[in-house]
Amino acid sequence: MIEFLTQLGVAKQYAGDVWLLIIFLIIGLILTILVNKKNLGALILTVYISFAILSSSYFIPQTSGVKAILLGIIIFLVFNGVKRAFPFSVKSSGIAGWGRMIFLALVIVGMIGSIVLGWFSSEELEEFFTPLSRMLLISKEAHFVWSVLPFGTLIVLNNRRR
């Protein structure tokens, strides 16, 4: 796909970033469709809980691939309970509501991506991601921002007057 992007005229040094952006948007849209607006807040809470469970589990193999798969499984299991117990949503309707939902879904995808990519070594990631992508998703500063941003976004979106 990167070769295809370079044939379309994207500079080779930015093709990886453009490809990452495309994947990011596709996953965000799929997440928006799968998890409707009444469950996006529950999904944020689920990711935090799942990451805490996985981080404190001493018996789980420390390989990054196993941890990524287990995070997905734990998110799925916890989400089914949390969405029933704590149904909080993005308050909005119409096109603006869809925009807020998609934005929040992209923020959630960024948080999950930052968590999972943080488990891989920099040597493993250099092959697939450019320095800009690694800085925006994997650096310590980015990890902090991606950890705080979903909850902050949810608060801002729900407290905003229409």
Buried (B, 14 or more C-beta within 10 A) or exposed (E): EEEEBBEEEBEEEBBBBBBBEEEBBEBBBEBBEEBEBEBBBBBBBBBBBBBEBBEEEEEEEEEBEEBBEBBEEBBEEBBEEBBEEEEBBBEBEEEEBBEBBBBBBBBBBBBBBBBBBBBBEEEEBEEBBBEEBBEBBBEEEBBEBBBEBBBEBBEEBBEEEE
